[in-house]
Amino acid sequence: MNRYYTTHEAARILGVSLPTVVNWIKARRLRCHRTPGGHRRIAREDLADFMLRHGMPLGGELAGAAPALRKALVVGDLG
């Protein structure tokens, strides 16, 4: 299911002020789209991705919105 958040909702989830969210959008750090009325909306997956990239814990509301981080151990012979 596609869920979209307003900038106010995103600010609450991120624990920052509304102007901070708007600045991140303007700096193209946080993706959003505009409604026909000109309001910004942030997709659930984009918000979760932003939080993961910046080391923010995903709350219960965003659990399962982003794929789990995968780690790989590469072992090789240098000789």
C-alpha positions as CSV (number, residue, x, y, z in Angstrom):
1,M,0.0,0.0,0.0
2,N,1.3,3.4,-0.9
3,R,1.3,5.8,2.0
4,Y,2.3,9.4,1.7
5,Y,3.1,11.8,4.5
6,T,2.7,15.6,4.7
7,T,5.8,17.6,5.6
8,H,4.2,18.1,9.1
9,E,3.9,14.3,9.6
10,A,7.4,13.7,8.3
11,A,8.8,16.3,10.7
12,R,7.0,14.6,13.6
13,I,8.3,11.2,12.6
14,L,11.8,12.5,12.1
15,G,11.8,14.5,15.3
16,V,12.7,17.7,13.6
17,S,11.0,21.0,12.8
18,L,9.0,21.7,9.7
19,P,11.5,24.1,8.2
20,T,14.2,21.4,8.5
21,V,12.2,19.0,6.5
22,V,11.5,21.7,3.8
23,N,15.2,22.5,3.7
24,W,16.1,18.8,3.2
25,I,13.6,18.6,0.4
26,K,14.9,21.8,-1.3
27,A,18.5,20.4,-0.9
28,R,17.3,17.2,-2.6
29,R,18.2,15.1,0.3
30,L,14.6,14.0,0.9
31,R,12.5,13.0,-2.1
32,C,8.9,14.3,-2.4
33,H,6.3,15.1,-5.0
34,R,3.8,17.8,-5.3
35,T,0.0,17.5,-5.3
36,P,-2.0,19.3,-8.0
37,G,-2.6,22.0,-5.3
38,G,1.2,22.4,-4.7
39,H,1.5,20.6,-1.4
40,R,4.5,18.4,-0.8
41,R,4.0,14.7,-0.1
42,I,6.7,12.2,0.9
43,A,6.3,8.5,0.1
44,R,6.6,6.1,3.0
45,E,9.5,4.2,1.3
46,D,11.4,7.5,0.6
47,L,11.1,8.6,4.2
48,A,12.3,5.2,5.5
49,D,15.2,5.2,3.0
50,F,16.2,8.7,4.1
51,M,16.1,7.6,7.8
52,L,18.3,4.5,7.0
53,R,20.8,6.6,5.0
54,H,21.2,9.0,7.9
55,G,21.3,6.4,10.7
56,M,17.9,7.2,12.2
57,P,16.0,4.3,13.8
58,L,12.8,3.3,12.0
59,G,9.8,3.6,14.3
60,G,6.9,1.2,14.4
61,E,5.1,3.3,11.8
62,L,7.8,2.7,9.2
63,A,8.8,-0.8,10.1
64,G,9.0,-2.9,7.0
65,A,8.9,0.2,4.7
66,A,12.5,-0.3,3.6
67,P,14.4,-3.4,2.8
68,A,16.7,-4.7,5.5
69,L,20.3,-3.7,5.2
70,R,22.4,-6.4,3.8
71,K,26.0,-6.9,4.8
72,A,28.6,-9.0,3.0
73,L,31.9,-10.2,4.2
74,V,34.4,-10.5,1.4
75,V,37.4,-12.7,2.0
76,G,40.2,-12.9,-0.5
77,D,43.8,-14.0,-0.8
78,L,46.2,-11.1,-1.2
79,G,49.0,-13.3,-2.2
